[in-house]
Amino acid sequence: MKKQLLVAVFLVLYIPVYAQMFNNVSVNAELRKVNNSRIQNLRLTSYFDASGKMVAIYERPENLVIINDEKGRVTIYDSKNNTVVQANNPYYSSRANELYYFINNKKNDLGLSEIGFQLQDSKVEDGLIITEWVPPMDGMKYFSFIKIVHENDNPIYLEYRDQDNEIIKKVYYYNYEYFNQLEIPTAVTTIDYLSENDSTVSKTIYSDFQFNTDENKENLKYKVPSDAEVIK
C-alpha cells in the first residue's frame, strides 16, 4: 500500500515534459443541459491552436462565434445581427474549457496547480488514485476543496465542496479514446447543485477530433467584420 501511495503522489505531482502534440485541433461537441423541465441543446465545433487560442463556431444556436485565449480575452460575435461583445476576464480563458488540459496532455491535476491550488491529501482506494486540492486564499469563499479521482492516469471524477462541506458540483469523465496519441474522454456529465432541491445536469458528447488540418488553421483565423456593432 505504501508503494501504491508513493506512485499515486508521483503521478499527481509529475509535470510531464513533452513536445507540443499538435499545431491545431478541432472537435465537434453536442451538449444537452436539463434544469427542471427546461432543456437546452447546443451543437458546435471548437478549434484550438498551440498558443491556447480557441474559436467556437456554433451550429445551434446559429450565428454565434466565440473567440478567446488563455488570458481570458473573449470576443462573442452574433453574425445574424452583426453585433459583438468583448471582455477580458480570466473566467473566460480557454483554460476553462474542459478539454483544454486533455488535449494539452496536462490531465494529472486538470490545471489546479496552475491556478494556485495545493495538494492536501492523496490516497489509493480500490486501485483508484484520490487526491484533494485546497484553493488559494481568494478561492476559499467558493470551495473548501476539490477532489479528483484517477483510474490509471485518467481523471474519471471531479468533486467540488463548499465551506459547509456540501457537494456543489460533480463531473464524470468517461468513454476515453485515443486521438493523436492522447487519451481523451468523449463524454462528460456535469451535475451542478444549485440548492438543496435544485440541480442542473449537463452531458457533452465529443466526436470527430481532427489534428493539424488546413481547415482548422483557416477557422482559427476567423475575423469579426470591422463594421460589427460593439455592444457595451
C-alpha positions as CSV (number, residue, x, y, z in Angstrom):
1,M,0.0,0.0,0.0
2,K,2.8,2.4,0.8
3,K,4.4,1.8,-2.6
4,Q,1.0,2.4,-4.3
5,L,0.7,5.7,-2.4
6,L,4.1,6.8,-3.5
7,V,3.3,6.0,-7.1
8,A,0.0,8.0,-6.7
9,V,1.8,11.0,-5.4
10,F,4.3,10.8,-8.2
11,L,1.6,10.6,-10.9
12,V,-0.2,13.6,-9.4
13,L,2.8,15.8,-8.9
14,Y,4.7,14.8,-12.0
15,I,4.8,17.6,-14.6
16,P,5.3,15.9,-18.0
17,V,8.0,17.2,-20.3
18,Y,6.8,16.7,-23.8
19,A,6.8,18.2,-27.3
20,Q,3.7,20.1,-28.3
21,M,1.5,17.3,-29.6
22,F,-0.5,19.5,-32.1
23,N,-0.4,22.8,-34.0
24,N,-4.2,22.9,-34.3
25,V,-7.1,20.6,-33.3
26,S,-10.8,20.7,-33.8
27,V,-13.6,18.8,-32.1
28,N,-17.4,18.6,-32.5
29,A,-19.5,18.8,-29.4
30,E,-23.1,18.3,-28.6
31,L,-24.3,19.5,-25.2
32,R,-27.7,18.8,-23.5
33,K,-28.5,20.7,-20.3
34,V,-31.5,19.9,-18.2
35,N,-32.8,22.0,-15.3
36,N,-36.3,21.1,-14.0
37,S,-38.4,20.9,-17.2
38,R,-36.1,23.2,-19.2
39,I,-33.9,21.5,-21.8
40,Q,-31.2,23.3,-23.7
41,N,-29.3,21.8,-26.7
42,L,-26.1,23.2,-28.1
43,R,-24.0,22.0,-31.0
44,L,-20.7,23.5,-32.0
45,T,-17.2,22.9,-33.3
46,S,-14.3,24.2,-31.3
47,Y,-10.9,24.9,-32.8
48,F,-7.7,25.2,-30.7
49,D,-4.1,26.1,-31.6
50,A,-0.9,25.6,-29.7
51,S,-0.9,29.1,-28.2
52,G,-4.2,28.4,-26.4
53,K,-6.4,30.4,-28.8
54,M,-9.9,28.9,-29.2
55,V,-12.6,29.6,-31.8
56,A,-16.0,28.1,-31.1
57,I,-18.4,28.1,-34.1
58,Y,-22.0,27.2,-33.1
59,E,-24.4,25.3,-35.3
60,R,-27.0,25.6,-32.5
61,P,-27.7,28.4,-31.7
62,E,-26.9,29.5,-35.2
63,N,-24.9,32.6,-36.0
64,L,-22.8,32.6,-32.8
65,V,-19.0,32.6,-32.8
66,I,-16.8,32.9,-29.6
67,I,-13.1,33.6,-29.8
68,N,-10.9,33.5,-26.7
69,D,-7.4,32.9,-25.4
70,E,-5.5,31.7,-22.3
71,K,-5.6,35.2,-20.8
72,G,-9.3,35.5,-20.9
73,R,-9.7,37.9,-23.7
74,V,-13.0,37.0,-25.3
75,T,-15.0,38.1,-28.3
76,I,-18.6,37.0,-28.8
77,Y,-20.0,37.6,-32.3
78,D,-23.6,37.4,-33.4
79,S,-23.4,37.1,-37.2
80,K,-27.2,37.4,-37.7
81,N,-27.3,40.8,-36.0
82,N,-23.7,41.8,-36.8
83,T,-23.0,42.6,-33.1
84,V,-20.0,41.9,-31.0
85,V,-19.3,41.8,-27.2
86,Q,-15.8,41.9,-25.9
87,A,-14.4,41.3,-22.4
88,N,-11.2,40.5,-20.6
89,N,-11.7,38.2,-17.6
90,P,-9.7,35.0,-16.5
91,Y,-13.1,33.3,-16.1
92,Y,-13.4,33.3,-20.0
93,S,-9.9,31.8,-20.5
94,S,-9.6,28.9,-23.0
95,R,-8.2,27.1,-20.0
96,A,-11.7,27.0,-18.6
97,N,-12.7,24.7,-21.4
98,E,-13.0,21.1,-20.1
99,L,-11.0,19.7,-22.9
100,Y,-8.1,22.1,-22.6
101,Y,-6.0,20.1,-20.2
102,F,-6.7,16.8,-22.0
103,I,-5.5,18.0,-25.5
104,N,-2.5,19.6,-23.9
105,N,-1.6,16.4,-22.0
106,K,-2.0,18.0,-18.6
107,K,-4.6,15.8,-17.0
108,N,-2.6,14.9,-13.9
109,D,-4.3,17.7,-11.9
110,L,-6.6,19.3,-14.6
111,G,-4.7,22.6,-14.2
112,L,-5.5,23.1,-10.5
113,S,-1.8,23.7,-9.5
114,E,-1.5,26.3,-12.3
115,I,-4.2,28.5,-10.6
116,G,-2.8,28.1,-7.1
117,F,-4.4,25.0,-5.6
118,Q,-2.3,23.0,-3.3
119,L,-2.3,19.2,-2.9
120,Q,-3.8,18.4,0.6
121,D,-4.2,14.7,0.5
122,S,-3.5,11.7,-1.7
123,K,-4.6,8.0,-1.2
124,V,-5.3,4.8,-3.1
125,E,-8.7,3.1,-2.8
126,D,-9.7,0.0,-4.8
127,G,-7.0,0.8,-7.3
128,L,-8.2,4.4,-7.8
129,I,-6.0,7.4,-7.1
130,I,-7.9,10.0,-5.0
131,T,-6.4,13.5,-4.4
132,E,-7.8,16.5,-2.6
133,W,-6.8,20.1,-3.5
134,V,-7.3,23.2,-1.4
135,P,-7.8,26.6,-3.2
136,P,-5.7,29.7,-2.8
137,M,-7.0,32.3,-0.3
138,D,-9.1,34.1,-2.9
139,G,-10.9,30.9,-3.8
140,M,-11.7,29.9,-0.2
141,K,-15.1,31.7,-0.4
142,Y,-16.2,29.4,-3.2
143,F,-14.6,26.0,-2.3
144,S,-13.2,24.2,0.7
145,F,-11.5,21.6,-1.6
146,I,-11.7,19.8,-4.9
147,K,-11.4,16.1,-5.2
148,I,-10.1,14.3,-8.3
149,V,-10.3,10.5,-8.8
150,H,-7.9,8.9,-11.4
151,E,-8.2,5.5,-12.9
152,N,-4.7,4.7,-14.0
153,D,-3.7,8.2,-15.3
154,N,-7.1,9.2,-16.5
155,P,-9.4,11.5,-14.4
156,I,-12.8,9.9,-14.1
157,Y,-14.4,12.1,-11.4
158,L,-14.2,15.6,-10.1
159,E,-16.0,16.9,-7.0
160,Y,-16.3,20.4,-5.6
161,R,-17.2,21.1,-2.0
162,D,-18.2,24.4,-0.3
163,Q,-17.2,25.7,3.1
164,D,-20.0,23.7,4.7
165,N,-18.5,20.5,3.2
166,E,-21.6,20.2,0.9
167,I,-21.1,18.9,-2.6
168,I,-21.8,21.7,-5.1
169,K,-20.6,20.1,-8.3
170,K,-19.7,16.7,-9.7
171,V,-18.1,15.9,-13.1
172,Y,-17.8,12.5,-14.6
173,Y,-15.3,11.8,-17.5
174,Y,-15.8,8.6,-19.4
175,N,-15.6,6.8,-22.8
176,Y,-11.9,7.5,-23.2
177,E,-10.5,7.1,-26.7
178,Y,-7.0,7.7,-28.2
179,F,-6.6,10.6,-30.6
180,N,-3.1,11.7,-31.9
181,Q,-1.5,9.7,-29.0
182,L,-3.7,11.4,-26.5
183,E,-6.3,9.6,-24.4
184,I,-9.3,11.9,-24.2
185,P,-12.8,11.5,-22.7
186,T,-15.5,11.6,-25.4
187,A,-18.3,12.0,-22.9
188,V,-18.6,14.3,-19.8
189,T,-21.5,14.6,-17.4
190,T,-21.7,17.5,-15.0
191,I,-24.1,18.0,-12.1
192,D,-24.4,21.5,-10.6
193,Y,-26.2,21.6,-7.3
194,L,-27.9,25.0,-7.2
195,S,-29.8,24.4,-4.0
196,E,-30.9,21.5,-1.8
197,N,-33.8,20.7,-4.2
198,D,-32.5,22.1,-7.5
199,S,-29.7,20.9,-9.8
200,T,-28.6,21.2,-13.4
201,V,-27.4,18.2,-15.3
202,S,-25.3,18.6,-18.5
203,K,-24.0,16.0,-20.8
204,T,-21.5,16.7,-23.5
205,I,-20.5,14.2,-26.3
206,Y,-17.3,14.9,-28.2
207,S,-16.6,13.5,-31.7
208,D,-14.5,13.9,-34.8
209,F,-11.2,15.1,-33.4
210,Q,-9.1,16.5,-36.2
211,F,-5.4,17.4,-35.7
212,N,-3.2,19.6,-37.8
213,T,-5.5,20.3,-40.8
214,D,-5.7,23.3,-43.1
215,E,-9.4,23.7,-42.3
216,N,-8.6,24.1,-38.6
217,K,-5.9,26.6,-39.5
218,E,-8.3,28.7,-41.6
219,N,-11.1,28.7,-38.9
220,L,-8.6,29.8,-36.3
221,K,-8.1,32.9,-38.4
222,Y,-11.8,33.9,-38.0
223,K,-12.2,37.7,-38.1
224,V,-15.1,39.6,-36.8
225,P,-16.2,42.1,-39.5
226,S,-14.9,45.6,-38.9
227,D,-18.4,47.1,-39.3
228,A,-19.9,44.9,-36.4
229,E,-21.7,47.0,-33.8
230,V,-19.9,46.8,-30.4
231,I,-22.3,46.1,-27.6
232,K,-21.2,47.6,-24.2
